[in-house]
Amino acid sequence: MYFSSQGNLSSNGLGILHANNGLLEELKRAPVNKFPSIHALEAWLQKHGIRYDAWGKDSNKSLRNLWQELEAGEVQLKESPPLRVVEVVQIIIGHNNQILVEAEQEFVNGQRRFRNQPPSEKVKPGESIQDAAHRCLEEELGLDPEAIRLDLTSHRQHQTNTTSISYPGLPSQYNFHLLEAAVSGLPEGEFWRENKTEGTVDPVRRHRWAWRPKESVKFIADP
């Protein structure tokens, strides 16, 4: 049985989004990390008055997590003003007029964070949008590649600036790329999936998934 997106998202409260299919292949970029060490990153934060003493507590990510994201090329830090820039893909999977959302994350330290947003993943250097979408669904939902059908014509973009939820006090710019998809092999009720990501960048151990009405889904959020 295939679960698939239903209808054009631009008609469901997302009219601010616009298609840009050219970016699907063009977003392949090289990693950029101007900090030679985590101590240099710490000094940069102090220089710009960004406090990080609450990072690594509760459901916040840590200074080391930010360093690992920079090392992996998943984020960039810009100056004047200081800004964390992230490219994010979000995948829309629908079923019976509902959307699949990541309802909750459980971290390796046992802390939990509620989400209520579609499957989301940072785009890594060398990846296209569809590469990142496939990796997201394979790692976070445990899907086989042949169980995923992406609708590349559904690509929509949106940019938003806010303070990071993962790193309180750090201004962030999110460049979101939305794609609709059809997948097979998902339960019809709520379910947990272990995070299959390799390496130490992602502190999330597992994800709780649920089906929610479209109007209740938060499409723009912190990955």
Residue pairs with C-beta under 8 A, 6 or more apart in sequence:
1 184
2 149
2 182
2 183
2 184
3 93
3 94
3 95
3 100
3 182
3 183
3 184
3 186
4 93
4 94
4 95
4 149
4 180
4 181
4 182
4 183
5 92
5 93
5 94
5 151
5 154
5 180
5 181
5 182
6 94
6 97
7 94
8 154
9 17
9 92
9 154
9 156
9 178
9 180
9 219
10 17
10 156
12 214
12 215
13 215
14 156
14 158
14 178
14 219
16 158
17 156
17 157
17 158
17 178
18 156
18 157
19 153
19 155
19 156
19 157
20 155
20 156
20 157
21 152
21 153
21 155
23 129
23 155
23 157
23 177
24 128
24 129
24 130
24 152
24 155
25 128
26 128
27 87
27 123
27 127
27 128
27 129
27 177
28 125
28 126
28 127
28 128
29 73
29 125
29 126
30 73
30 125
30 126
31 71
31 72
31 73
31 125
32 73
32 76
33 70
33 71
33 73
34 77
35 41
35 44
35 67
35 70
35 77
38 63
38 64
38 67
41 63
41 66
41 67
41 70
41 77
42 52
42 63
44 77
44 82
45 51
45 52
45 63
45 170
48 79
48 82
50 82
50 169
50 170
51 169
52 63
52 167
52 169
52 170
54 60
54 168
54 169
55 61
55 62
55 63
55 65
55 66
55 167
55 168
56 62
56 63
56 64
56 65
58 111
59 105
59 107
59 111
59 112
59 113
60 166
60 167
60 168
61 166
61 167
61 203
62 203
65 166
65 201
65 203
66 75
66 84
66 167
66 170
68 200
68 201
69 75
69 122
69 201
70 76
70 77
71 201
72 124
72 199
72 201
73 124
73 125
74 86
74 122
74 123
74 124
74 201
75 84
75 85
75 86
75 122
76 84
76 85
77 83
77 84
77 85
78 85
81 171
82 170
82 171
83 161
83 171
83 172
83 173
84 164
84 167
84 170
84 171
84 172
84 173
85 172
85 173
85 175
86 122
86 172
86 173
86 174
86 175
86 223
87 122
87 123
87 175
87 177
88 120
88 121
88 122
88 123
88 174
88 175
88 176
88 177
88 223
89 120
89 121
89 123
89 129
89 132
89 133
89 136
89 176
89 177
89 178
89 179
90 117
90 118
90 119
90 120
90 176
90 177
90 178
90 179
90 219
91 118
91 119
91 120
91 133
91 136
91 137
91 150
91 178
91 179
91 180
91 181
92 99
92 118
92 154
92 178
92 179
92 180
92 181
93 99
93 100
93 118
93 119
93 180
93 181
93 182
93 183
93 186
94 100
94 180
94 214
95 186
95 188
95 211
96 211
97 213
97 214
98 211
98 212
98 213
98 214
99 118
99 211
99 212
99 213
99 214
99 217
100 118
100 119
100 186
100 209
100 210
100 211
101 115
101 116
101 117
101 118
101 209
101 210
101 211
101 212
101 217
102 115
102 116
102 117
102 118
102 119
102 120
102 140
102 207
102 208
102 209
103 114
103 115
103 116
103 190
103 208
103 209
103 210
103 212
104 112
104 113
104 114
104 115
104 207
104 208
105 112
105 113
105 115
105 204
105 206
105 207
105 208
106 112
106 204
106 205
106 206
106 207
106 208
107 113
107 203
107 204
107 205
108 203
108 204
108 205
109 203
115 218
115 221
116 212
116 216
116 217
116 218
116 221
117 217
117 218
117 219
117 221
118 178
118 217
118 219
119 136
119 137
119 140
119 141
120 136
120 221
120 223
121 132
121 133
121 135
121 136
121 139
121 140
121 223
122 132
122 223
123 129
123 131
123 132
123 177
124 132
124 135
127 135
129 155
129 177
129 179
130 150
130 152
130 179
133 148
133 150
133 179
133 181
134 145
134 148
134 150
137 143
137 148
137 181
137 183
138 144
138 145
138 148
138 196
139 195
139 196
139 197
140 193
140 195
140 196
140 207
141 183
141 186
141 193
141 207
141 209
142 193
142 194
142 196
143 183
143 185
143 186
144 185
147 183
147 184
147 185
148 181
148 182
148 183
149 181
149 182
149 183
150 179
150 180
150 181
151 179
151 180
151 181
151 182
152 179
154 178
154 179
154 180
155 177
155 178
155 179
156 177
156 178
157 175
157 176
157 177
157 178
158 175
158 176
158 178
158 219
158 220
159 173
159 174
159 175
159 176
160 173
160 174
160 176
160 220
161 171
161 172
161 173
161 174
162 171
162 172
162 174
162 222
163 169
163 170
163 171
163 172
164 170
164 171
164 172
164 222
165 221
165 222
166 222
166 223
172 222
174 220
174 222
174 223
176 219
176 220
178 219
186 209
188 211
189 211
190 208
190 209
190 210
190 211
191 208
191 209
192 206
192 207
192 208
192 209
193 206
193 207
193 209
194 205
194 206
195 202
195 204
195 205
195 206
195 207
197 204
